[in-house]
Amino acid sequence: MTLENDVPIETVSQMLGHKCIRTTQIYAKITQQKVSNNMRALRDRLTAPVVGLQRTV
């Protein structure tokens, strides 16, 4: 639930008191919804117009 709500895995690891992030990774479940949300966000960033940049020659 925390990962789906964009809480970084490092934060989750600390919240759970894990000394090693690998322990958290064992229990972390990446859902299809999380993958879809991440891909949508990436697409939006890649297709957003760039404002304020000028090309110099």
C-alpha positions as a Markdown table, in Angstrom:
| # | Residue | x | y | z |
|---|---|---|---|---|
| 1 | Met | 0.0 | 0.0 | 0.0 |
| 2 | Thr | 2.8 | 2.4 | 0.8 |
| 3 | Leu | 4.7 | 1.8 | -2.4 |
| 4 | Glu | 1.5 | 2.3 | -4.4 |
| 5 | Asn | 1.1 | 5.7 | -2.8 |
| 6 | Asp | 4.6 | 6.7 | -3.9 |
| 7 | Val | 6.3 | 6.2 | -0.5 |
| 8 | Pro | 10.0 | 5.3 | -1.3 |
| 9 | Ile | 11.0 | 1.8 | -0.4 |
| 10 | Glu | 13.8 | 3.3 | 1.7 |
| 11 | Thr | 11.2 | 5.1 | 3.8 |
| 12 | Val | 9.2 | 1.9 | 4.1 |
| 13 | Ser | 12.3 | 0.0 | 5.2 |
| 14 | Gln | 13.0 | 2.5 | 8.0 |
| 15 | Met | 9.3 | 2.5 | 9.1 |
| 16 | Leu | 9.4 | -1.2 | 9.5 |
| 17 | Gly | 12.7 | -1.1 | 11.4 |
| 18 | His | 14.7 | -3.1 | 8.8 |
| 19 | Lys | 18.4 | -2.7 | 9.1 |
| 20 | Cys | 18.9 | -3.8 | 5.4 |
| 21 | Ile | 16.7 | -2.7 | 2.5 |
| 22 | Arg | 17.0 | -6.2 | 1.1 |
| 23 | Thr | 14.7 | -7.4 | 3.9 |
| 24 | Thr | 12.1 | -4.9 | 2.8 |
| 25 | Gln | 12.5 | -6.0 | -0.8 |
| 26 | Ile | 11.6 | -9.5 | 0.1 |
| 27 | Tyr | 8.2 | -8.5 | 1.4 |
| 28 | Ala | 7.5 | -5.7 | -1.1 |
| 29 | Lys | 4.9 | -6.5 | -3.7 |
| 30 | Ile | 4.8 | -4.5 | -6.9 |
| 31 | Thr | 1.2 | -4.5 | -8.2 |
| 32 | Gln | 0.1 | -4.0 | -11.7 |
| 33 | Gln | -1.6 | -0.8 | -10.6 |
| 34 | Lys | 1.8 | 0.5 | -9.4 |
| 35 | Val | 3.4 | -0.4 | -12.7 |
| 36 | Ser | 0.6 | 1.3 | -14.6 |
| 37 | Asn | 0.9 | 4.5 | -12.5 |
| 38 | Asn | 4.6 | 4.7 | -12.9 |
| 39 | Met | 4.5 | 4.1 | -16.7 |
| 40 | Arg | 1.8 | 6.8 | -17.0 |
| 41 | Ala | 3.9 | 9.3 | -15.0 |
| 42 | Leu | 6.9 | 8.5 | -17.1 |
| 43 | Arg | 5.0 | 9.0 | -20.3 |
| 44 | Asp | 3.6 | 12.3 | -19.1 |
| 45 | Arg | 7.1 | 13.6 | -18.2 |
| 46 | Leu | 8.5 | 12.5 | -21.5 |
| 47 | Thr | 5.8 | 14.0 | -23.6 |
| 48 | Ala | 5.4 | 17.3 | -21.6 |
| 49 | Pro | 6.5 | 20.4 | -23.5 |
| 50 | Val | 9.8 | 21.9 | -22.4 |
| 51 | Val | 9.4 | 25.5 | -21.3 |
| 52 | Gly | 12.1 | 28.1 | -20.9 |
| 53 | Leu | 14.9 | 26.3 | -22.8 |
| 54 | Gln | 16.4 | 27.9 | -25.9 |
| 55 | Arg | 18.7 | 26.2 | -28.3 |
| 56 | Thr | 21.9 | 28.0 | -29.0 |
| 57 | Val | 23.9 | 27.5 | -32.2 |
